[in-house]
Amino acid sequence: MILKRVLLILLLLAISKFSHTPHLKVTDPTSWANSSVWNHNATIGSILHPGSEFYTSYTYGFDLEFILRKISHLSFFGILGLLFYWNLKEQKYRYIKAWLCVAVFAFLDEVHQAFIIGRDGRIMDVAIDSLGAAILLFLLYKVKKTASES
């Protein structure tokens, strides 16, 4: 169905747009429209080399903004997992393929964020994004299994 594809594309674009927004704060909707500024000094090598910020823990505090941001990661990427699943043909390993699509997109999205001034990319966020997808895909599996047993 075309609606499933449109929803998938819209969510991919929305996540990319938010990742491209510097100094984004979940608690401040006025920051959601900040103009993007590329860090022209960043390179793939500087972002992904061992010991770079990409692999370090968060440097900001554990506050309401942090909690809401991580809930957003879990939620949006969980929904993305469902949309990938619904857009894949019925086939063996469909759940795993949907999860892999999310994990790859999450990694690319975090690398993209590392190129934006006022944003950072973290491997930990890739894990959180992937966890969100795994949780929702597992719940879908359980619901479908329960429904088929009834």
N, C-alpha and C positions, 0 to 999 in steps of 0.2 A: 504494500500500500504506500502511496506517495506521501501521506501525512507522516508516517514513521521516518521516512528519509528526510523530510523537511524539518521535523523536530530535531533529529540528530544533527543536521547541518547547523540549525539555529543555535543549539546548545554549544556545539564546537566553536562557533563564531563568538558567542557570548563569553565563553570562558577565555578565549583568545583576547577579546576586547578588554576584559577585566585584567588579564595578565599584562596587557600593554599599557595600563594606566598607572603612572607613577604616584607614589605616596597614597595609594588607595587605602581607605579605612572603611571597614564594614559599618562602623558606627557613625560615619559621616557621609551621607549620600551626596553632599556637594563635591566630595573628592572623586566620585565615580566618573566624572566627566573631565578630569585633569588631562591636559594635552600631553601626549607622550614625548619623551626625550630619550633618544638612543644614547647609550654609552659607547662612543666611537673607539674607545681604548680597549674595550672588551673583545676577546676572540674566543673561539671554541676552545682553543688550547688553554687560555688563561682561566676559563670557566671550569673546565673538566680536569685540569691537571691535579694529581694527588696532592692533598693538603690545601686545596683551594676552599673558599667559603662554601662552595656547593656541597661539600661533605661535612661541614661543621654543624654544630647544634645552633639553635636560634640564639640571637644576641639580644632580643627584646624580651620584655617581661611577660609573665604569665598573668594577664589581666583580661578584662571582658573582651577587648578587641582580639586578643590572641585566641580565646575560646571560640568566639563567633567566627573567626577566620577558619579555624580548623573544622568547626561544624559545617561551614560552607563547603570546604574541600570535600568532606565526607559525603555531604548531600548531593552536590552538583555532579561529582564523579560517580556516585552511586547511581544517579539517574542516567548518567552517560552510559554506564554499564548496561542498564536495562535497554536503552535505545540501541546500543550496538547489538545486543542479543536479539532484539526484535527485528533488526535489519539484516541479520545473518540467516541464510537458508537453514532449514531444519537439517541438521547433520550431526555426526559424532563430534564430541568435544565443543559443542556450540557455546557452552558456558565459559569454557577455558579460552576459546578464541575471543569472545566478547571481553573477557577480563584482560587478555593480552593487548587488545586494541586500546583499552583504557590505559593500561600501564605504559604503552609506547607513547600515546598522546600526552600523558601526564609528564613523562620524562622530557619530551620535546617542549612542552609548555613551560616547565621549570627552567630549561636552558634558555628559552625565549625570554623569560622574566629576568634572567641574569644580564641581559643586554639593555634593560630599561633602567635609567637612573631613578632612584627612589624605590626600586624593587630588588628582590634577591631571589635566586633560585636555590632550592635545597633538595637534596636527595630524600630528606625526611618527608617533604611534602609529596614526593612521588609515592612513597610508601603509604602515606595517609590517603592520597587519592585512590591508590590501588586497593587499599583496605575498604574504602567506601564502596567501590564497585564489587569487591568480593562479598561484602555483607549483603548488599541488595540482590546480587545474583544468587547467593545461597538462599536467601528468603524466597526468591522466586522459585527456585528449585524445590524447596520444601512445600510451598503452596501448591505447585503443580503436582508434586508427588502425592500429597494428601488428597487433592481433587481427583486424581486418577485412581486412588484406592477406594474412593467412596462409591 
